[in-house]
């Protein structure tokens, strides 16, 4: 990345340079503070994936050789199991649930004598800091993306449309930038159906997720209008009138909502284009509701929904179409599928839908700086 060709600013993280597994990827941190990140696409075939898998195994062998040996003693490839483990963590978050899924996916892990301990996987879940952990997670993300996307494509699972039928034919939500916070690996199922008329920004802080999404956008050839940003969403700041759609799917399950400052909500509000929408989506269970509804309630108050400010509705998606609730309740409930909450910024005065050029004032570059 450089300022001449990319419009994202990231606060200084490290003044150093590191080449991690030359066959896999390169990460560079410049003295200017811009993250110069180039994940070189893997060549066709299994050889390059094998190189990365071997390096991931080598790294974790030095960290916890007992877990590596136990997994392999059950007849499994360690890098494949580890990649699936972190993939499930990115999807579900809850360790106990992830561990249960892992035991179901790899049943021999649950049987002695080579049976790995739950604490062994718990320690691996905590292996997320430092250069070695970054290299380990990045390679696992690339490997998992290559395999998962091939499987998903064959199963016809890459045909979903992101935020469909919510505010059709409005320039803000048709052409204004789409920002997805705490993205996880899930957005890959939408990559094939992204609009060519808008920019899509996916933000996450997990090196595994970043590598997974970076690899996916190359495999699915959507580099032109997709940016993957490694960033803590709590320290995110956007310029005013710069975003058409802002999506938070299960964000409360991965971010400490109590630690979000009031200024974060205020600048989210100001970043939206007239007619733009904030979409909050969360899982259909009580715990997810408890973690995500505080975000909804904070925005309801800030956006003056009760006083006739921003528009508000909630419901769910069915076959990629938004279905609004029919209960009359203004408090989001829990469905058997994900609950979806939508805030819509008022249009400009004048009684008509303005063009993007008219509403962007002008549309500034989206920037990521310390809040």
C-alpha positions, 0 to 999 in steps of 0.5 A: 500500500502507498498513499499514491494508490490507496486511500486508507490511513492506519496509525503507526504499529511497528517500525520494522520489516519482516518477511515471513515464509517467502513462499507464502506472503510478505508483511512490511511495516514502514517507518511512515506508519503505513502498513505495506501489505502484499499477500502474494497469490499462491501458485496453482497446486498443493506444493505451495499450500504444503510449504505453508502447512509445513511452516505452520506445523514447525512454528507450533511444534516449537510452541506446543509439540505435545498438541501437534504430536497428539493430533498427528497421532490420531491420524490427522494433518495438524495444519488442517485441524488448526486451520479448521479450529481458527476458522470455527473460532472466527465464525462462532467465537465461543471456545466450548462450542468450537471445541465441540464442533472440532471433536465432531469434525475430527472424531478420533481426537476424542479417543485415547490414547493420543487424545489431545486435551481441551487445555491444549486447544485452549492454549492454541486459541490464545496463541495470537500475539507476536511475530510467530503467532502472526505468521502461524495464523496468516498461513493457516488462513490462506490454507483454509481459504483455498480449501474452503472456497473450493468446497463452497463453490462446488456446493453452490454456497457462493451465490449470496447477495449482501444486504439485499433488498433493503434500500434499493435504487438509492444512490447511497446504498447502491453506489456509496462505499459498503463498510463491514465491521468485525467481518470474520470469514463470512463475507466470502459467500458474498464476493461473487455477487458484489456490485461493480459500482461500489467499494467494499471495505471489510475490517477485522483485527484477526490475522487469520481472518485477514489472510483468509479474506485476502486469499479469497478475494484473489481466488474469486478475482474481486481485488478491484473493489474489495479492500481488506483492512486489519484494524480494531474497530473500536479505534476506527474513525471515518470521515463525514459523509463517506459511507453508504452502508455500514454493516455490523454482523454479530459485532457485539459477540466479538467486541467489548461493547462496554469499551466502545466510547461515545465518540465512536457512535457519534462519528459512525453517525456522521460518516453516513451519507444521506439515505445511507443505512446502518445494518446490525445483524446477530444470531438468534439466541439470548446471549447474542441478543444481550451482546448486540442489543446495547449497540442497537439501543445506543444508536436508537438514542443517538439517532433520535429514532423516537423523535422522528429522526432516523428511520428504524425497522427490524426483521430478518433475511429470507432467501437474501430478502429482508422481511420486516417484522409484523408484530408492531414491537419496536424492540428487536426480538429473536427469530429462529434465524438471525435478527436484522436491525436497520437504521436509515439516515434521512434523505436530503430535503427536496422531495426527491432522491438525489444523485450520489454526486449531489449527496456526497458533499463531496465523497471524501476518502475513507480514513482509518486513524486513532479515535 
